[in-house]
Amino acid sequence: MSHVVLARKYRPRSFEQMVGQAHVVQALGNALTSGRLHHAYLFTGTRGIGKTTVSRILAKSLNCTGPDGSGGVTAHPCGVCQACTEIDADRFIDYIELDAASNRSIDEIRDLIDRAAYKPSVGRFKVFMIDEAHQLTKDAFNALLKTLEEPPDYLKFVLATTDPEKMLPTVLSRCLQFNLRPMDPATVQQHLLQVLEAEGVAADAGSLRLLSRAARGSMRDALSLTDQAIAYGAGSLVEAGVRAMLGTVDRSHALRLVAALAERDGAAVLATVDGLRQLGLSAAGTLEEMAALLQQMAVEQAVPGALDETDPDTAGARALSGQLPADETQLLYSIVVHGRAELSLLSDEYAALTMVLLRLLAFAPSGAPPAAASAGRAAPLVAAAREARSTAPVRTPLPVAAKPAALPVLPPAVPPAVLASAARAVPPAAPPVQAVPQPPAAAAHFSPPVAAPALAANAPPPWIDDDLPVDEGGSAGAPPGPLDGVAQAAAPLSSPPPAPVTLSARGPVPLPALEPTALGETWAAMIRPLAAAGAIAAMVRELAVQAELLAVQPLEGGGRRWRLRVEREMVRAPALVAKLAAALQLALDEPVDLLVEAGQAQDSIARRDALARENAQRDAERIIQDDTLVRELMAQFSTARIVPGSIKPLCADNRETRTPSP
């Protein structure tokens, strides 16, 4: 007798033998028992989960006559009568299976409709089963609609599809739909164990676990892989052989990678990737195994003790779950899952794998040492990302003590000669304490040509070509907008604003109070008219308003060097520095050497504007608080209060005060 593959040999022949589809079995069993039968059924789900099998069992239940030939419709077909045996052998004349993948045109459907006009030859019902029904053409569907909606009493339709989204809504509305679910690995593993015991094949738990996971919810795939594993292992299944056949990455590699990432050990990560290359293990399989490990870690962190104690992988996941906080575990899981899609973008999948892993390490601060082994967990990735990517101070109100003289709003257009005279009034060299030297790598240095290019009449300057970025918290140098609201209602209106703070590795550090300097006054007097006249805009203006002028020094060949300090790396881009230098050179009519250094600006236009806003807001709140009518109302009504954010400073023309434009 020829060999029959396991997927066909152990195909369920009754509802009792169905595995993993209890919801469908219960619904169909109750319908058959009570006689509430529908004329059209639609079974949906992925491949190999029992759509065709359920259809055949349903056909046997409708046509079973029992061992003595006197039975009727039943939820428990006998399996020995003529209808049951012939349907199992796929030769029952009244059960017709049509593969819509190869018979999808309207001609095949018309032939099916013609055959539906004849009553069953030997059975009780004629059953038409259309597999992969979503591949029928639109004309074929339309031709089937009328018969599908009102078939003869002796005719039942069964449609099966892996993609119900492609089915016509008019077809879906005429069918009773059942969604067959993918089976979980534990169910597949248990069924494989029963099949192998019946076959007399020895298998260890590790090999069955690998096969059940590789099946991805499909019992047919699991049985097909088992057939292949039996042939590969010469009649027996062992974990090492099944792993080699499937090309599955051992969990130990994923454990080493996650542990190295937790310790910020880049050398160990690269060494592990090289080991995977030498062993020929799949990069995609590595990321998949890492994702499974991180998922177990997340479960253990959220619900300690929820992992399966019988799973040998539980111990490793539980040990690593204490080395990463829950938010970092979720972050690593997300990057690993999305990184699988990038492997095919490079010819060398191991290089792509390395890039995905280095992306995890990139969230640590540059040059940060790995976490100590006794620490029990790595330094937080998310906190490191915040510190590495942003050292900008939190935008909070400036102290009252630093209130300078009122800053005048200059007219929208100032002749260049006025700018030149204001710039030439700067001392030839700033004191050494004002100039903070930085290494060359930390500064953006640009010196434009001596001869400034002439601009055509009414033509916009060439450096006005950038869009101002949108910052989540707003920008101090952004175009003027409405002032922020007052503090919380619980705090008195006259309470001083909190001191500005910035983030650091050791906690919040208060920013020093704003101390206006002569260089700051000079820089503001130059930049404000340039911005008002449209000579600088967008990102170039952002650079100018966030910068602090440290020193102005004469150059030997003429002109001067302007040294600035800017905190945000994005606005220190060389292209923006070049555009600002060109604008200054054109306005001053002299060579300009612009040197921009990294660091926290103390006396900048942005800080001056923020202080002006806070002072105006505080004055407005004080006026309202001291108003006689307001005091009378507050005293008259015990529940009266001033709504936070409802007070806005007004200019002389009764308009809301806005931040002075630079």
C-alpha positions in Angstrom: 0.0 0.0 0.0 1.4 3.4 -0.9 2.3 5.9 1.9 -0.3 8.4 2.8 1.0 11.7 4.2 0.1 12.6 7.7 -2.1 15.6 6.7 -4.4 13.3 4.7 -4.2 10.2 6.9 -5.2 12.1 10.1 -7.7 14.5 8.5 -10.7 14.7 11.0 -13.7 12.7 9.8 -16.2 13.9 12.5 -16.8 17.0 14.5 -15.4 15.2 17.6 -12.0 14.8 15.9 -11.8 18.5 15.0 -9.1 20.3 17.0 -8.9 24.0 17.9 -12.3 25.1 16.3 -14.7 24.4 19.1 -16.8 27.5 18.4 -17.5 26.4 14.8 -18.2 22.8 15.9 -20.6 23.9 18.6 -22.6 26.2 16.3 -22.9 23.6 13.5 -23.6 20.8 15.9 -26.5 22.7 17.5 -27.9 23.7 14.1 -27.8 20.1 12.9 -29.4 18.8 16.1 -32.2 21.3 16.1 -32.8 21.3 12.3 -32.1 25.0 11.9 -30.1 24.7 8.7 -29.0 27.5 6.5 -28.8 27.3 2.8 -25.3 28.8 2.4 -22.3 28.7 4.7 -19.0 30.7 4.4 -15.9 29.4 6.2 -13.0 31.9 6.4 -9.5 31.6 7.8 -5.9 31.1 7.0 -4.6 28.0 5.2 -4.6 24.5 6.8 -7.0 25.1 9.7 -9.9 23.0 8.5 -12.2 24.8 6.1 -12.5 22.0 3.6 -12.6 19.4 6.4 -15.6 21.1 8.1 -17.3 21.3 4.7 -16.9 17.5 4.2 -18.1 16.7 7.7 -21.1 19.0 7.2 -21.9 17.2 3.9 -21.7 13.8 5.7 -23.9 15.1 8.5 -26.6 16.2 6.0 -26.5 12.9 4.0 -25.7 10.2 6.7 -28.2 7.4 6.8 -26.7 5.5 9.7 -25.3 2.0 9.8 -28.8 0.5 9.3 -29.8 3.0 6.6 -32.6 4.6 8.6 -30.7 7.6 10.0 -31.4 11.2 9.3 -29.6 14.5 9.6 -27.3 14.3 12.5 -24.3 16.1 14.1 -22.6 12.7 14.6 -22.2 11.0 11.2 -21.7 7.2 11.4 -18.7 7.0 9.0 -19.8 3.6 7.7 -22.8 4.3 5.5 -22.5 4.8 1.7 -22.7 8.6 2.0 -20.0 8.9 4.7 -17.5 6.5 3.1 -17.9 8.0 -0.4 -17.5 11.6 0.8 -14.4 10.5 2.7 -13.1 9.0 -0.5 -14.1 12.1 -2.5 -16.4 10.2 -4.9 -19.9 11.1 -3.6 -21.9 12.2 -6.6 -24.0 14.7 -4.7 -21.0 16.4 -3.1 -19.2 18.6 -5.6 -16.0 20.6 -4.8 -15.1 23.4 -7.1 -11.7 25.0 -7.0 -12.3 28.7 -7.8 -8.6 29.3 -8.2 -8.6 27.3 -11.5 -12.4 27.5 -12.3 -13.2 31.1 -11.7 -15.0 32.2 -14.9 -18.7 32.7 -15.5 -18.8 29.5 -17.7 -18.0 27.2 -14.7 -20.5 28.9 -12.5 -23.2 28.6 -15.2 -22.4 24.9 -15.5 -22.8 24.6 -11.7 -26.1 26.4 -11.8 -27.3 24.0 -14.5 -26.4 21.0 -12.3 -28.3 22.6 -9.4 -31.5 22.2 -11.2 -31.4 18.4 -10.7 -32.3 16.7 -7.5 -29.8 14.6 -5.6 -29.1 11.2 -7.2 -28.3 9.2 -4.1 -28.1 11.6 -1.2 -30.5 13.6 0.9 -28.9 17.0 -0.1 -26.8 18.1 -2.9 -23.8 20.1 -1.5 -21.8 22.5 -3.7 -18.4 23.4 -2.1 -16.5 26.3 -3.7 -13.0 26.6 -2.4 -11.0 29.9 -2.6 -14.3 31.6 -3.5 -12.7 35.0 -3.4 -11.0 34.3 -6.7 -14.2 34.1 -8.7 -14.7 36.9 -11.2 -17.2 39.6 -10.6 -19.4 38.3 -13.4 -19.2 34.8 -11.9 -20.3 36.1 -8.5 -23.2 38.0 -10.1 -24.3 35.0 -12.0 -24.4 33.0 -8.7 -26.3 35.5 -6.6 -29.8 34.5 -7.4 -29.3 30.8 -6.9 -27.2 31.5 -3.8 -30.0 33.6 -2.3 -32.9 31.2 -3.1 -31.6 27.7 -3.8 -33.9 24.7 -3.9 -34.6 22.9 -0.7 -32.3 20.1 -1.5 -29.3 22.3 -2.3 -26.7 23.6 0.2 -23.8 26.0 -0.7 -20.5 25.9 1.2 -17.9 28.6 0.3 -14.4 28.7 1.7 -11.9 31.6 1.4 -8.7 32.8 2.9 -9.5 36.4 2.0 -13.1 37.4 2.8 -12.3 41.1 2.1 -12.3 40.3 -1.6 -15.8 38.8 -1.5 -18.7 40.8 -2.8 -20.8 42.3 0.0 -23.9 40.9 -1.8 -22.4 37.4 -1.4 -21.4 37.9 2.2 -25.0 39.0 3.1 -26.4 35.7 1.7 -24.1 33.4 3.7 -23.8 32.3 7.3 -20.2 33.1 8.1 -17.9 31.2 10.4 -14.3 32.4 11.0 -11.9 29.5 11.7 -9.1 30.7 14.0 -5.4 29.9 13.8 -4.5 27.3 16.4 -2.2 28.1 19.3 1.1 26.3 19.6 0.1 24.3 22.7 -2.9 22.8 20.8 -0.8 21.9 17.8 1.9 20.4 20.0 -0.6 18.2 21.8 -2.2 17.0 18.5 1.3 16.2 17.1 2.1 14.2 20.1 -1.0 12.0 19.6 -0.3 11.6 15.9 3.3 10.5 16.5 2.2 8.1 19.3 -0.2 6.5 16.8 2.6 6.3 14.2 5.0 4.9 16.7 7.6 7.7 16.1 9.8 8.8 19.0 10.0 12.5 19.5 11.3 14.8 22.3 9.4 17.8 23.7 11.9 20.3 22.1 11.3 19.0 18.6 7.5 19.1 19.0 7.7 22.7 20.4 9.7 23.8 17.4 7.3 22.2 14.9 4.2 23.7 16.6 5.7 27.2 16.5 6.9 26.8 12.9 3.3 25.8 11.8 2.0 29.4 12.7 -1.4 28.1 13.6 -1.9 25.8 10.6 -2.4 22.1 11.6 -1.9 21.0 8.0 1.5 22.8 7.9 2.4 21.2 11.3 1.7 17.7 9.9 3.6 18.4 6.7 6.6 19.6 8.7 6.4 16.6 10.9 6.5 14.3 7.8 9.6 16.2 6.7 11.2 16.0 10.1 10.6 12.2 10.3 12.4 11.8 6.9 15.2 14.1 8.0 15.7 12.3 11.3 15.4 8.8 9.8 12.3 7.9 11.7 12.8 9.9 14.9 12.5 13.5 16.0 15.2 15.2 18.1 15.4 18.9 18.8 18.8 19.4 17.2 17.7 17.8 14.0 14.4 19.6 13.7 16.2 22.9 14.5 18.7 22.3 11.7 15.9 21.3 9.3 13.8 24.4 10.1 16.8 26.8 10.3 15.5 28.1 13.6 17.8 30.3 15.7 18.5 28.9 19.1 17.1 30.9 22.0 20.6 31.2 23.5 21.6 33.6 20.7 18.6 35.8 21.4 19.5 35.7 25.1 23.0 36.8 24.5 21.9 39.7 22.2 19.3 41.0 24.6 21.8 40.7 27.5 24.5 42.6 25.6 22.0 45.3 24.6 21.0 45.7 28.2 24.6 46.1 29.3 25.4 48.4 26.4 28.1 46.0 25.3 28.5 46.7 21.6 31.5 44.4 21.2 29.4 41.4 22.4 26.6 42.3 20.0 28.9 42.4 17.0 30.6 39.1 18.1 27.2 37.4 18.4 26.2 38.6 14.9 29.5 37.3 13.5 28.7 34.0 15.2 25.3 33.9 13.5 27.0 34.5 10.1 29.5 31.7 10.6 26.7 29.3 11.6 24.6 30.4 8.7 21.6 31.2 10.9 18.8 33.4 9.6 18.9 37.1 10.5 15.1 37.2 10.2 14.9 34.2 12.5 17.2 35.9 15.0 14.9 38.9 15.2 11.9 36.7 15.4 13.4 34.8 18.3 14.4 38.1 20.0 10.8 39.3 19.6 9.5 36.1 21.2 11.9 36.6 24.1 11.0 40.2 24.6 7.3 39.3 24.6 7.9 36.8 27.4 9.9 39.4 29.3 7.1 41.9 28.9 4.5 39.4 30.2 6.7 38.6 33.2 7.2 42.3 34.0 3.5 43.1 33.7 2.2 39.9 35.5 5.0 38.2 37.5 4.6 34.5 37.5 2.3 34.4 34.5 4.7 32.5 32.2 4.4 28.8 31.6 6.6 27.0 34.1 6.9 24.0 31.9 8.3 26.0 29.0 12.2 25.7 29.1 12.5 29.3 27.7 10.7 30.8 30.7 13.9 30.8 32.9 15.9 32.9 30.5 13.1 35.4 29.9 12.5 35.7 33.6 16.2 36.3 34.3 16.4 39.1 31.7 13.1 40.7 32.7 14.8 42.2 35.7 17.6 43.9 33.7 15.3 46.1 31.6 12.4 48.3 32.7 9.1 47.7 31.1 9.1 50.7 28.8 12.5 49.8 27.4 11.4 46.2 26.8 8.5 47.6 24.8 10.9 49.8 22.9 13.2 47.0 22.0 10.3 44.8 21.0 9.0 47.5 18.6 12.4 48.1 17.0 13.0 44.4 16.6 9.6 43.7 15.0 9.9 46.6 12.6 13.5 45.8 11.8 12.5 42.5 10.1 11.1 44.5 7.2 14.5 46.1 6.6 16.5 43.0 6.2 15.5 42.6 2.5 16.7 46.1 1.7 20.4 45.1 1.8 22.1 42.3 0.0 23.8 41.3 3.2 21.1 40.5 5.7 23.7 40.3 8.6 24.7 43.9 7.9 21.0 44.9 8.1 20.7 42.9 11.3 23.7 44.8 12.7 22.1 48.1 11.9 18.9 47.1 13.7 20.9 46.2 16.8 23.0 49.3 16.6 19.8 51.3 16.5 19.1 49.9 19.9 22.5 51.0 21.2 22.1 54.4 19.7 19.6 55.4 22.4 22.4 55.3 24.9 24.5 58.5 25.4 27.7 58.6 23.4 30.6 57.1 25.3 28.5 56.0 28.3 30.0 53.0 30.1 28.0 49.7 30.3 26.0 49.1 33.3 27.8 47.4 36.2 27.1 43.7 36.6 26.0 44.2 40.2 23.5 46.9 39.3 20.9 44.4 38.3 19.7 46.4 35.3 21.0 48.6 32.5 20.8 52.4 32.5 17.4 53.4 31.0 17.4 53.7 27.3 14.6 56.2 27.2 16.2 58.5 29.8 19.5 58.3 27.9 17.8 59.2 24.7 16.3 62.3 26.3 19.6 63.4 27.6 21.6 62.6 24.4 19.1 64.2 22.0 18.1 67.3 24.0 19.9 69.4 26.6 17.6 72.3 25.9 16.3 74.0 29.1 12.7 73.5 30.0 10.7 76.5 28.9 9.7 78.1 32.2 9.3 81.7 33.2 12.4 83.7 34.0 13.0 85.0 37.5 11.6 88.4 38.4 15.0 89.6 39.8 16.4 89.5 36.3 14.0 92.0 34.9 15.9 94.4 32.6 14.9 97.7 31.1 12.0 97.5 28.7 13.2 96.4 25.2 12.1 98.9 22.5 10.3 97.6 19.4 12.3 98.9 16.5 10.5 100.1 13.3 10.0 97.5 10.6 12.8 98.8 8.4 16.1 100.3 9.5 18.7 101.6 7.0 21.8 99.5 6.8 23.9 102.4 7.8 22.2 102.4 11.2 23.0 98.8 11.6 26.6 99.3 10.6 27.0 102.2 13.0 25.5 100.1 15.8 27.8 97.2 15.0 30.9 99.4 14.9 30.1 100.7 18.3 31.1 97.3 19.7 34.5 97.3 21.5 37.2 95.9 19.3 37.6 92.8 21.4 35.5 91.3 24.2 37.0 90.4 27.6 38.5 86.9 27.7 35.9 85.8 30.3 33.1 86.4 27.8 34.5 84.3 25.0 34.1 80.6 25.9 36.6 78.6 23.8 35.4 75.3 22.4 37.2 72.5 20.5 37.0 73.0 16.7 34.7 69.9 16.4 32.1 71.6 18.5 31.8 74.8 16.5 30.3 75.6 13.1 32.6 78.1 11.4 31.8 80.0 8.3 33.6 82.9 6.7 31.9 84.3 3.5 33.8 85.9 0.7 34.9 89.5 1.2 32.9 90.9 -1.7 29.2 90.6 -1.0 27.0 89.7 -4.1 24.8 92.4 -5.3 21.0 91.7 -5.1 18.5 92.6 -7.8 16.0 95.2 -7.0 13.0 94.0 -4.9 14.5 90.4 -5.0 14.3 88.4 -1.8 17.7 87.5 -0.2 19.0 84.0 -1.2 19.0 82.8 2.4 15.3 83.1 2.9 14.3 79.7 1.8 13.7 77.6 4.9 10.5 76.8 6.7 10.4 77.3 10.4 10.1 73.9 12.2 7.2 73.2 14.5 8.4 72.5 18.0 6.1 70.6 20.4 6.6 73.0 23.2 6.9 76.1 21.0 10.1 78.1 20.3 11.4 81.2 21.9 12.3 82.6 18.5 9.0 81.7 16.8 6.7 84.3 15.4 4.8 86.2 18.1 1.6 84.5 19.4 -0.8 84.8 22.4 0.8 84.7 25.8 0.5 81.6 27.9 -2.2 81.4 30.6 -1.7 82.1 34.3 -0.7 79.5 36.8 -3.0 77.1 38.5 -6.0 78.5 40.4 -4.7 77.2 43.7 -1.6 79.4 43.5 -1.9 83.1 44.2 -1.7 85.4 41.2 1.2 87.3 42.7 3.4 84.2 43.3 6.7 84.4 41.5 7.2 82.0 38.6 9.4 78.9 39.1 13.0 79.1 38.2 14.0 77.7 34.8 15.5 74.2 34.9 17.4 72.0 32.5 17.8 68.2 32.4 21.1 66.5 33.4 22.2 63.1 34.5 22.1 64.1 38.1 18.7 65.8 38.1 17.2 69.2 37.3 19.7 72.1 37.4 18.3 75.6 37.6 19.2 78.0 34.8 21.0 81.2 36.0 18.9 84.4 36.0 19.1 86.5 32.9 21.8 89.2 33.2 21.7 91.6 30.3 25.0 92.4 28.8 26.3 95.1 26.4 27.0 92.4 23.8 23.4 91.1 24.2 22.0 94.6 23.6 24.2 95.0 20.5 23.1 91.6 19.1 19.4 92.3 19.7 19.7 95.8 18.1 21.2 94.2 15.0 19.0 91.1 14.7 15.5 92.7 15.4 15.6 95.1 12.4 17.0 92.4 10.1 14.1 90.1 11.0 11.5 92.9 10.8 12.7 93.8 7.4 12.6 90.2 6.2 16.4 89.9 5.7 16.4 86.8 7.8 13.6 84.4 8.3 12.6 80.8 9.3 15.6 78.7 10.5 18.1 81.5 10.0 16.0 83.8 12.3 15.7 80.9 14.8 19.5 80.6 14.9 19.9 84.4 15.5 17.3 84.7 18.3 18.6 81.6 20.1 22.3 82.7 19.9 24.3 84.6 22.6 27.0 87.0 21.3 30.2 86.1 23.2 32.8 88.3 21.5 33.5 90.5 18.5 37.1 90.5 17.4 38.7 92.4 14.5 40.3 90.4 11.6 43.7 91.2 10.1 42.4 91.6 6.6 39.5 93.8 7.6 36.1 92.9 9.0 35.4 91.2 12.3 34.8 87.7 13.8 31.5 87.3 15.6 31.5 84.5 18.2 28.1 83.1 19.1 26.9 80.4 21.4 23.8 78.3 20.5 22.5 75.3 22.4 20.3 73.4 19.9 22.3 71.3 17.4 19.6 71.6 14.8 20.0 75.3 14.4 23.8 75.1 14.4 23.8 73.5 11.0 26.6 74.8 8.8 24.1 75.8 6.0 22.2 78.1 8.5 25.4 79.6 9.8 26.5 80.4 6.3 23.2 82.2 5.5 23.3 84.2 8.7 26.9 85.2 8.0 25.9 86.3 4.4 23.0 88.4 5.8 25.3 90.1 8.4 27.9 90.8 5.8 25.4 92.4 3.4 23.9 94.5 6.2 27.3 95.7 7.7 29.0 96.0 4.3 32.2 94.4 5.7 33.7 90.9 5.8 32.1 88.7 8.5 33.6 85.6 10.0 30.9 83.8 12.0 31.9 81.2 14.6 29.0 79.3 16.3 29.9 77.3 19.4 27.8 74.7 21.3 26.6 75.7 24.7 23.8 77.1 26.7 23.0 80.7 25.8 22.6 83.0 28.7 21.7 86.5 27.2 19.8 85.7 24.0 17.0 87.4 22.2 14.8 84.4 23.0 15.4 84.7 26.7 14.8 88.4 26.6 11.5 87.9 24.8 10.5 85.3 27.3 11.3 87.6 30.2 9.2 90.4 28.5 6.2 88.1 28.2 6.4 87.0 31.8 6.7 90.6 33.1 3.8 91.7 31.0 1.7 88.7 32.2 2.6 89.3 35.8 1.8 93.0 35.6 -1.6 92.2 34.1 -2.3 89.7 36.8 -1.3 92.2 39.5 -3.6 94.9 37.9 -6.6 92.6 38.0 -5.8 91.4 41.5 -5.5 95.0 42.8 -8.6 96.2 41.0 -11.3 97.6 43.3 -14.2 96.0 41.5 -12.5 92.6 41.4 -11.8 92.8 45.1 -15.5 93.7 45.8 -16.8 90.8 43.7 -14.4 88.4 45.4 -15.5 89.6 48.8 -19.2 89.4 47.9 -19.2 85.9 46.5 -17.3 83.3 48.5 -17.0 80.9 45.6 -15.8 83.5 43.1 -12.4 83.0 41.6 -10.3 84.2 38.7 -10.2 81.6 36.0 -6.6 80.6 35.2 -5.6 81.7 31.7 -8.3 84.2 31.4 -6.0 87.2 32.0 -4.1 88.5 29.0 -1.9 91.6 28.8 -3.2 94.4 26.5 -1.3 97.0 24.5 -2.3 100.7 24.4 -4.8 99.9 21.5 -6.6 97.2 23.6 -5.0 94.3 21.7 -3.4 91.4 23.3 0.3 91.9 23.9 2.4 89.7 21.7 6.0 88.8 21.9 8.1 91.6 20.2 9.2 90.4 16.8 13.0 90.1 16.6 
